[in-house]
Amino acid sequence: MKNKGSTLLILIIVIGFVTLIGTVVYSMCLFNYKNQENINEYQKKFYIVDSALDISYVTTEDVVNKALKHSFNSIETLEDELTDKGYLFKNSYENYISKNLENKIKSNISNYSSLIDENLKIDINIYKNYSGDIIIDIDSFLENSTFTKISEKLIVKIPRYPPESYKLVLRKNWHITN
């Protein structure tokens, strides 16, 4: 007769313990799921911002190829009259890049931004270094986001006339900034 109350008490304690463990496991799973959603959103934004740098690189390659064609065409049309083909080729190449590169990159980024429905922004700084190469500093970020910027430096080599076969656009210093 004495064990009837203690069995009920042990049963209530076991049910309470199982309920407590179930609640803890459920809370941990829910927290883990929400945390995974945040990580996935962060990765998505990271890849969107990084893709802007890839678009900038491909656009730069395209503009450089068009600058080469433009420079060759300008020399071919005036070939008989020229004494310094190298000077005209270099100036034509640099002028084409300086007139077209920044606007073309911004246009392609704007098209991509509207395509993915995100407010993707870039800052572009174009200048020449001491060796005469064209340097393009690009910062890519999402507007109205706490996400950090991703930056990259592109170096556009100035070829001699006739140009040798080597890579004209180099990617350097990819890094994340705050």
C-alpha positions in Angstrom: 0.0 0.0 0.0 2.9 2.3 0.6 4.2 2.1 -3.0 1.1 3.5 -4.7 1.8 7.1 -4.0 5.6 6.8 -4.8 4.9 5.2 -8.2 2.6 8.1 -9.2 5.3 10.5 -8.0 8.0 8.8 -10.0 5.7 8.7 -13.1 5.1 12.5 -12.8 8.8 13.2 -12.4 9.7 11.0 -15.5 7.0 12.7 -17.6 8.2 16.1 -16.5 11.8 15.2 -17.3 10.9 13.8 -20.8 8.9 16.9 -21.5 11.8 19.1 -20.4 14.3 17.3 -22.6 11.8 17.4 -25.6 11.3 21.1 -25.1 15.1 21.7 -25.0 15.7 19.6 -28.2 12.9 21.4 -30.0 14.3 24.8 -29.0 17.8 23.8 -30.2 16.4 22.6 -33.5 14.4 25.8 -34.0 17.4 28.0 -33.1 19.6 25.9 -35.5 17.1 26.3 -38.3 16.9 30.1 -37.9 20.6 30.4 -37.7 21.0 28.3 -40.9 18.5 30.7 -42.6 20.7 33.7 -41.6 23.8 31.9 -42.8 22.2 31.2 -46.2 21.0 34.8 -46.5 24.6 36.0 -45.7 26.1 33.6 -48.3 23.5 34.8 -50.9 24.4 38.4 -50.4 28.1 37.6 -50.4 27.8 35.8 -53.8 25.7 38.6 -55.2 28.3 41.2 -54.2 31.2 39.0 -55.5 29.5 38.5 -58.8 29.6 42.2 -59.4 33.4 41.9 -59.4 33.2 39.1 -61.9 31.0 41.2 -64.1 33.4 44.1 -63.9 36.3 41.8 -64.9 34.5 40.3 -67.9 33.4 43.8 -68.9 37.0 45.1 -68.7 38.2 42.2 -70.8 35.5 43.0 -73.4 36.4 46.7 -73.5 40.1 46.0 -73.7 39.5 43.7 -76.7 37.3 46.3 -78.4 40.0 48.9 -77.6 42.6 46.7 -79.4 40.4 46.3 -82.4 39.7 50.1 -82.5 43.4 50.9 -82.2 44.3 48.5 -85.0 41.6 49.9 -87.2 42.7 53.5 -86.6 46.3 52.5 -87.6 45.2 50.6 -90.7 43.1 53.5 -92.1 46.1 55.9 -91.8 48.9 53.4 -92.3 50.6 55.1 -95.2 50.7 58.5 -93.5 52.0 57.5 -90.1 55.5 57.7 -88.9 55.0 56.6 -85.3 52.4 53.8 -85.2 53.2 52.9 -81.7 52.3 56.3 -80.3 48.9 56.4 -82.2 48.1 52.8 -81.2 48.9 53.6 -77.5 46.9 56.8 -77.4 43.9 55.3 -79.3 43.9 52.3 -76.9 44.1 54.5 -73.8 41.4 56.9 -75.0 39.0 54.1 -75.9 39.4 52.5 -72.5 39.1 55.8 -70.6 35.9 56.9 -72.6 34.1 53.5 -72.4 35.2 51.4 -69.5 33.5 53.0 -66.5 30.1 53.6 -68.2 30.1 50.0 -69.6 30.8 48.5 -66.1 28.2 50.6 -64.5 25.7 49.7 -67.2 26.3 46.0 -66.9 26.1 46.1 -63.1 22.8 48.0 -63.3 21.4 45.4 -65.7 22.5 42.6 -63.4 21.1 44.4 -60.3 17.7 44.8 -61.9 17.7 41.2 -63.0 18.3 39.8 -59.5 16.1 42.4 -57.9 18.8 43.6 -55.5 20.2 47.1 -55.0 23.8 46.3 -56.0 26.2 49.3 -56.1 29.8 49.7 -57.1 32.4 52.4 -56.6 35.0 52.7 -59.4 38.3 54.6 -59.3 40.3 54.5 -62.5 43.9 55.9 -62.6 47.3 55.2 -64.1 50.2 53.9 -62.1 53.9 54.8 -62.4 54.5 52.2 -65.1 51.7 53.6 -67.3 49.2 50.7 -66.6 45.6 51.6 -66.1 44.4 50.6 -62.5 40.7 50.1 -61.8 39.8 49.9 -58.1 36.3 48.4 -57.7 34.3 48.3 -54.4 31.1 46.2 -54.6 28.3 46.4 -52.0 24.6 46.1 -51.5 22.9 49.4 -50.7 21.0 49.6 -47.4 22.7 46.4 -46.1 25.0 45.8 -43.1 27.0 43.6 -45.4 30.6 44.6 -45.9 32.2 45.6 -49.2 34.3 43.4 -51.4 37.0 45.1 -53.3 39.3 44.2 -56.1 42.0 45.8 -58.2 42.2 45.2 -62.0 45.3 46.1 -63.9 45.0 46.8 -67.6 48.4 46.6 -69.3 49.2 49.0 -72.2 50.5 46.9 -75.1 53.3 48.0 -77.4 52.6 48.1 -81.2 52.4 45.4 -82.5 51.1 43.9 -79.3 52.6 40.7 -78.1 50.5 37.8 -77.0 50.1 38.2 -73.2 47.3 38.8 -70.7 46.2 42.4 -70.7 43.8 42.4 -67.7 45.1 41.1 -64.4 43.1 40.6 -61.1 44.8 41.7 -57.9 44.1 42.3 -54.2 40.6 40.7 -53.8 39.6 41.5 -50.2 36.7 42.2 -48.0 36.5 45.6 -46.3 34.2 47.0 -43.6 
